[in-house]
Amino acid sequence: MKAEKDNYYNRKIMGILLDGKTVTYGVLSKETGMSERSIRNKVAELGKLLEEEDLGSIQKKPHVGIWLSADSERKGKLKERFPEVRTGRTAENTGRTEEILRLLFGMEKSKPMTLSQLADRLYLSIPTAKAGFENAVRWFAERNIRISTVKNRGICVDADEGDYRLAFRKFILEKYNQDPDESMKAFFGRMDFERIRRILIDVEERWHLEFGDYSFREIWVCLTIAVYRMQRGFYLQQIPQDELSEITKHKEYDFAADLSDILSEEYHIEIPAMETASLAGVILCANIVSDQTGETGTVLDYDTKLKEFVKEIIVSMSVILEEDLTEDPILYNGLLQHVRPAIFRLRYGYEIKDEMIGYVKSTYKQVYRAVWSVMPLFEQYFDVKVTDVELTYIALYVQVALERKAKAFKAVLITQANNSYSQLLAMKIQKAIPRITDLMTVRKQDLKKKDLSDYRVAFSTVNDLPEGKNIIYVPVVLDDEAELRMKLQVKTIMENIDISEEHLAVACYSLLSPKFMLIQSDLTDKTEILREMTQRLLEEGCVKASYFESVLEREKSTTTSIGNGVAIPHGYSSGVKQSRVCICTLKKPVLWNDEMVDVIFLLAVRMRSSRELKDLQLFYKYFIKLTETDEKVNRLRKIPSGAEMYKFLIS
């Protein structure tokens, strides 16, 4: 016990010192709950350990404080040397409260703890533990759970089983999001929770269904908690009949029933219909990803009411924004896929992440304000009040559709006419087709010097050009009839191009986030670039601390620059917790092996299931199209921000 306690305090102290700030012994004493005398002895022991293992040193200055002196490489080793260390200084109350919450969730009803036992488990004095316990009581109270202490019994929990499980699930997903696998192990170490994950994947594949990354993890945690609680005799109470009828009429209930049957047999527990309905409710609120066509698996039943609702949203947006979006199948399928679970999220009070809300509100004010007009439609059709977060995502779908419709392009005019006629014709073409941002005029004899493939459309007054799908013949004098014919031909060409272009599959959206994009970076050193990119993934709990070293190891053995100024570094999948792609563009190219590179895609991917493998294959397919020419890579180089890069990639 003493060795475990010593290790605990070493981790606490090192966690504070790794924050990089100068602290006093008094601060360390307050944050660890130890006396100043004990802290001085601990710091001395740690300082000796660091010097012996060449991991840096602890510096001291009278009346100033102490601090850790170590370069980034040694700090990385220290994090591995102290695997459970907190690398950022946590506020005293927050850190202790989270530890107490973890212990209370793990407490067995048959073995309640006293406040004294709680203090012993945390190596704290009883007054210090009591302060943290009071914060935990308030946290539970906000979630309709009553925690009390009863004489001769200890700490007692009084809660509706549904409220308890919801709080339990949110605690695991939010408070321990940095390392979900470790948080699962902390609560469910004695049961095979990884087996539940595999069962979910198997059923998912059999139903031809794919959940988004966060939704998959939420369902996995939900299933694990349900099995854990039912094994201990805790079951959900009756839910209203009208709610049960609503849930059971959807195919998600059949999916949940399939899962329940397997879990019942696997864990030898009886799973009543109420438990299955509750699981189906979680699945109804989940983000379900699909292929590029927007077709989802057999589990989704888009009823007539929902289809009418989405069509009405699109019609409303078309009228308000004065742009016809009614013939855009990508917008229609995208909204179908988002709105369906949104309705259930709104009905059951589920929330989704809002990392794009500030960007959409400030950048696309017109569209965001227009989307507010659909609020009454949600109430009219489904009797739910829509949140601004859900409206934000609808606004983003609409904005992307607008940009898809109004996509600008470059064109060339090939003519043998004199300069005055050529200029007049060019002016009329641009006036008739505002989407043309750059119209280059060339003479026929200079045509060999130009590559027609650089232009979306080629207008020509010359009739003997080589055959090409993007060539439109026009007269030198463009009358109304010829202008109308030209517009129709341009429309046909652009529609064919838009259809043939590759779009990032919706299944890959979870690989991306504005958080993982370093755009127009000033970094000039390859190692520092990779360190910064890896650090972003590490901070969000997507990779292990060792991933950076594996990326560098790959770089030593394999050239990851692939031409066009692009590099695609990656480490070993064993160091990846959640598949992600981090993107960096540089203001100035750097030497990458033997090529100059200024666009970097750092891949952190897992391939533990056929679903993860499929997502990776879809991303690579898109990546090849995205970077195959200098012109396409130049588009990436010009993007000014992470939010713009994210929007560009999902457009």
N, C-alpha and C positions, 0 to 999 in steps of 0.2 A: 504493500500500500504506500509506503514511504517513497519508493522509487517512482511509482505512478504519480504521486503528488508532486515530487521534485520535477518530473518531466512536464507536468501540467504548468507549473509556475515558470519554468524555462521557456515554454512556448508562449505564455502570456507576455513575458518581458521581451522576448525576441520579436514578437509581433509588434510591440510598441516601437522598439528601436528600428525595425525595418521600415517604419513609416518615414524615416529620414529626418526627423525633427530632433532638436535638443530638448531634453526633458530633465526634470529634477528627480531626486530620490523620492520627494514628497508626492509627486505626480504618479510615479510608479507604485508607491505604497497605496495610494487611493484607488488606482485602477485594478490592482491585483488583490487588495484586501490583506496584504502582508504588512508587518511592521517595517519601519525604515531600516532598522538594524538588520532584519532578515533580507531586505532588498539589497542592502550594500553587500552582504555576503554572497547572494545569488549573482549579482552583477560581477563581482570579482571572479566567481567560478566560471561564469560565461566568458569573461574576458580571457581567462587562461585557456579555456577550451578553443576559442577562436584563434589565438596565437599558435597553439599547438597544431591545429589542423590547417593553418594558413588560410583562414577564412575572413581575415580582417582584424580589427581591434576595436575596443570600446574606449573612446577618448573621454577625459574628464577635465573640467575647468572650474575651479572654485567660484562660487557665487553665480555660476552660469548654468551648469548642468552636465549631463553626459549625452553622448551620441555615438552612433555606429559609424565607423570608418571602413568602408568596403566598396569596391567597384561593382559594376552591374553583374559581372560574371560571378563574383563571390556571393553577391546577394542571391543570385539564382541558386547557387549551391546551398546557401543557408535555408532557402525555402524547401529544398529537398531534404536537408538535414533535419529540419523541423517540419514534417509533412502537414501537420494540422495547424500550423501557425497562421494567425490572422495577419495579413500583410498590410492592413490599413488600421489606424487607431479607431476602434469602435467606441462610440459614446458609452459611458459607464452603464447607464440605465438600460440602454438598448441591448448591449451585449449580454448583460446578466438576465434581462427579461427573456431573451430568446433561449438561453440555456434552461431557464425555469420552465418555459413553455414546452421545450423539448422533453423535459423530464415528466411534466404533467401529462402530456399526450402518451408517453410510454408507460405511465403508471397503471398497474393492474388493479382492478376493482377489489380483488381479494387480498391485495397487499398494499393498502394505502400508506402514504408517507406522512410523517409528522413534519412540522416546520424545521425541527432540529435535524431530522434525517436529511431533509432537502439541503440544509446548510452544509452538512457533512459531505454530501455528494458533490457540492460545488466548491468545497474547500473555502467556505466563507463563514464569517461570524453570523450569529443568528440575527442581529439587527440589520446587517447588510443584506442577508438573504430575504428578510422580511420586506425590505423596501422594494426589491426586485419582484417578490411575490405579489405585492400590492399592484404593481404595474401589470403583471400577468393577469390578475383578477380583472382589471379594467379592460384588458385586451379581450378576454373571454366574454365579458359582459356586453361589449359592443357587438358580439356575435350570438347573443341570446343564450349564453352559457353561464351558469352560476357556479362559482368556485367558493367554497367555504371551508373553514376549519372547525371540526367538531371534537369536543373534549373526549378523550379516551378512544377516538377513532382516527383522527388525523385529517388530511385534506380530502374533501369530498367534491365530486363533480355532479351537477344536476343539469341535464340538458336533454332536449329532444335529439333522438339519434341522427336525424337528418341534419340538424344544425351542427352537431358535433362532427360528423363526417366532413361536412363542407368546410368547417374551420380547420380540421386536420389536413384536408387536401390542400387548401390555400397556404397553410403554414409550410408544408413540404415544398410546394411549387414556388412560393415567393420568398420565404425567409431563407431557404437553403438552395436557392436557384443556382448558386455558384458551383455546386457540386451535387446534382440530384442523385447520382448513384450512391454517394456517401450518406446522404440524408435517408435514402431508402434503407441502407444497411443499418443506420442508427436505430431505426424503428422496427424493421422487419428482418433483422439478421438471422433469426432462427427459422424463417420460412423461405421457401424457394420463390422469391418474388421475380427472379429472372425467368422462371418457368412461365409465370403469368404473362410476361412480356412476349415470350415466344408464342404462346397460345393466341394472343391478340394479333400478332403478325400472321400466323397461319390462317386465322379466320378472315382477317383483312384480305389476304391474297385469294382465298376461296370465294369471297364475295366480290372480287375485282374492285376493291375499294381502297383508297389511300387517304389517310388523315394527314393534315398538316403536322409539322414537327411538334409544336406546343400541344395541339389537341391530342396527338397520339400519347404524349407523356402524361397529359391530364387524365386520359381514360385509363392508362396503365396504373397510375397512382390510385384512381378511383376504384378500380377492380381489386387492387392489393389491399386497400383499406377495408373494402367490403368483405373480402375473404377473412382478413385478420379479425374483424369485429364479429362476424358470424361464427367463427371458430370459438369465440369466447361467449357466445350466447346473446349477442346484441343484434337485434333486427330492426329494420325500419318500421315505423307505424303506418297505419292506413292512410292513403292519400285520397283526396276527393274523387268521387266517381267520374265527374265530368273531365277532370284532368287525366285520369286513367284511360277513359274512352278516347281522348284526343291522342294520347301517346300510342296506344295499341293499334290505331288505324294506319300508322306509318310503318314502312318496311324496316326502319331502324329498330323497331321492337323485335322483329324477327331476327335481326342481326344480334341484338342483345340476348335473345332467348338461346340462340346458338352458342354464344359465349357462356351463358349460365349453365347450359347442359354439360359443357366440357369441364367447367370449373367445379361443378357439383360432383362429377365423377372423379376428377383429379384430386380434389381435397376432401372428399367424403363428407360433404355438408349438404343439407337441404336448402335450396335457394327458392324461396317463394316468389310468386308473380310480382309482388310489390317491389322486391329487390330488382327484378328484371326491368320493371317499368322505370325505376329510378335510373338505372344504367342507360336505358334507352333515351331518357331525358337528357343525360349528359351528351350522348352521341348526337342527338338532334341539334344541340348547340355547337357542335364541333365544326372546325374548318376542314372541309373535305376537298382535297385537291383533285385535279383531273388532267386529261391530256390536252393537247393544243387546240383541239376542236371544241373544247368546252363540254364534251360528253363525259358524264360521270359514270360510275359503275351501276350495276343493277339495283343497288340499294336505294337510290334516289327516285322518288316518284313526284315529279313536278306536276302538281295538279292544275286544273284549269284556272282556278282562282289565283294561284301564284303567277301563272303565265300572264294573265290579264293585268295583274298588279304591276309586274315588271314592264309590260308594254305601256301601261299608263304613265309610269315614271319616265320612260324614254320619250313618249309623246309630249309630256309636260316640259321636259328639258328642251326638246326641239323647238317648242313654241316660245319659251322664255328666252332662250339663247339665240333664236333665229337661225338655227342650223339643223337641217334634217338628219337625225341620227337613227331613224326608224329602220334603215336597211343595213345596220351594222350588226352582224351576227356575233362578233366578238364581244361587243358591249352587252348584247342581250344575254348570252350564255354566262358572261362574267357576273352580271347582276343577279341572274337566277341563282347562281352558285353562292353568291354572298348573302342575298336577302333571305333565302330559306333558313339557314341557321340563325341569321340575325333576328328573325321573328321569334324563334324559340329562346334565344339569349335574352331578348327584351321581356319575354313572358316569364322566364324563370329567374331573372335578375343576374345573369352571367355577364361578365365584362371581358372585353378584349383589349389588347395593348393599343395605346394611342400615340405611338412614337412619331406618326406622320401628321398629327392634327395641327400642330403649330405651323408646320411648313405649308400645308394645304390652305389653312386660313389666311396666311400672309401672302402667299404666292398666287393663289387662284381665287381671289376674293369674289369675283363675279360668279364663277361656277359654284363656289361654296354657298353664296347667298341664294343662288337660284335653287340649289338642292333643298333648301329649307322649305320650299313650297310643297315638298312631298310629305311633310309631317302629317297633315290631315289625312293623307291617303293611308298611312300606317294605322291610324285610329279607325278610319272608315272600313278598311278591309279586314283588319286583324285585331282591333281593339287593344293596341299596344301603343305606348308613348316612346317614340324613337329618341335615342341619345345623340349628342353631337359627335361622339366617336363613330357610331355607325354611319351618320351622315357624311363624315369625313371620307370614309372609304367609298361611299357611293359617289361623292364628288370627284375622287381620284379616277374612278372608272370613267366618268363622264368627260373629265379633262383629257384623259388619254384618247378617248374616242374622238374628241374634237381635233386633237393634234394629228391623229391618224387620218382624219378626213381632210385636213388642211395641210398635209405634208408638202412642204416646198421642195422644188427640184431645180436642177440646172438643165439647160437646153442649149442646142446649137442651131444656128441658121446657116445653111449652105446655099450660096447663090452666086450667079455670074452677073447679076445686075450691077449698075453703077452705085456709088456710095449713097447718093441721095435716096434712090429707091430702096436700097438695102436698109438704111436707117429708118425710113418711113414704115417698111414692112415689120422690122423688129419692134418698133414702138407699138404698132397695132397688135402684134402677137402678145406682147407683154400686158397691154391694156385688156385684151380679151381673156388672158389666163394669168391672173395675179399670183398664182402659185409658183410661177417661174421667178426665181430669185436672181438668176444670172443667165443671160442669153448672149452667148458668144456668136459673133458673125465671122464666117470664114469663106474664102473663095474656093471654088471647086479644085483649082490647081494646088491649093495648099492642104487639101483634105488628107493626104498621106501623112502629113506631119501631126495630124490630130487623131485621137482614138475615140471613135464614136461610143465605145463602151463606157467612157467617162461621163456620158450624158444620159439622162433618163429618156429624153425625147430629142429627135433630130428633125427639124423642119427644113425642107429643101424646095427650091424652085427648079432644081436640076432633076431630070427624069431618069438618068442612066446611072444611078448609084448602085453599089452592091446591095443585095437583099438584106433587109434587117427588120426585126419586129417593131423597132421603135422609131421608124422613119415615117414622117407625114409629108406628103407632097402638097405644096400650096402654090397658088398663082402669085405673081409679083404684085398684082393689084388684088387686094383681099376684099371682096365684096361681102355682103351680109350672108349670102348662101354658103360661100366658101368658109367664112368665119364659123358658122354654126357647125358645118361638117368637120372642121378642124377641132372644135371643142369636143365634139362627140368622140373623135379618134383619140384625143388626149385622155379623155375620161376612161376609155376602154384600155389604153396602154397602162395607165396608172393603176387601174383596178387589177389588171393581170399581174403587175409587178408587186402590188401590195399582197395579193393572195400567195404569190410564189415565195415571198420573203419568209425567212424563218423567224418565228417568235419564240421567246423563252416559254417553255411549258409551265403551266400553273403549278405543277408538282414541284418545280424548282424554286418557286418564290421564297420558300422558307430558308433557302440557302443564303439569301441576300438580306441586307439591312443597311440603312444609311449609317449605322454605327460602325460598320465594317468597311468604310470607304475613306481613304486618305486622298483627297483630290487636290491637285496642284501643289503637291508637297515640295518643301525646300530641301528635303534630305538629299545628301549627295554621296552617301556611303552605303554600299549594298548590304552589309551586315546590319547597320542601323535601321535600314528600311525594313528588313525582315524581322528585326527585333520589335519595331514599332507595330508592324502588322500583326505579329503573333501576340503581342501584349494586348491588343484590342480583343482578340479572340479569348485570351486567358481571362481578362477582366469580366467577360460575360459568361464564363464557365463553359466555354465550348471546347477548350483543349486543356490538357494537363501542362504543368510547369515544364515538363521535359520536352514538350513539342518543339520549342525553338531549337534545341540542340539537334533534334532529328531532322529539322529543315536544313540546318547547316551541314549535317552529315550527307544528306542527299545532294546538296550543292557541290560537295567535294567529289562525289562519285559520278554525277550525272549533269550534263548541260541542260539547263531548264529554259534558256532563251530559245525562242522558236521562230525568229525572224519578224520583220515588220516592226521592230522595236518593242516586242512583247516577250515577257517571261512568265512562266507558270510553275513557280516553286511549290513544293509540297513536302510534308513530313510523313512519318509512318502512321498508319491508321490506328495503331494501338494507343496513340496519344490523343485521339480525338474522342470527345464525349458527345458532341452534337455536330453534325455535318454543317459546314459554313464555307463561304467564299469571301475572302477579304480582297478588296481592289485598291490599288494605289496608282495614281498618275503623278508624274514628276514635272517640275518646271524645266529642269535640265536633265538630259539623258545621263545615265551612269554606265560604266563598263560592267557588263554581266557576262562572265566567262570571256568570250572573245567578240561579243557584240555590244553595241550601245542600246540600252533599253530605257524606256520611260513609261511603259504601261505594264503593271505587274498584277497577276491574279494569283493570290496565295490560296491554295486548296487545302481545306481540312475536312476530309471526308471519311466516313465509315462505310464498310461494305459487309455488314453482318447479316444482311437479309436481302432477299431479291428486290424488295421495295427500295432499299438504299442503293442497290446496284443500278436499278432502273433509273432512279433520279439522277445518278451520276452520269449515266449514258445520255440522258436527255440534255443535261447541262453541257457535256462535251460536244454534242451535236450542235447546240446553239453557239457555243464558244468558237467553234471552227468557222461558222458563218460570220460571227461577229468580228473576227480578226483576220479574215482571209486576204484582205487587200489593204494597201496603205490608206486609201480613201476612207475605209470603214474604221480603221484604227485612229485616223485623224479626228473622226467624230468623237471618239472617246477622249482624246487629248484636249478637246475644246470645251468639254463639259465643266462648268465652274464650281460645282458643289456636290457633296455626297447625296443630298436629297434629289438633285437633278439627275445624278447618275442612276440612282435607284429607279426613278420614274422612267428614265430612258430604257433601262433594261427590262422593265415589266410592260413597256408599251407594246 
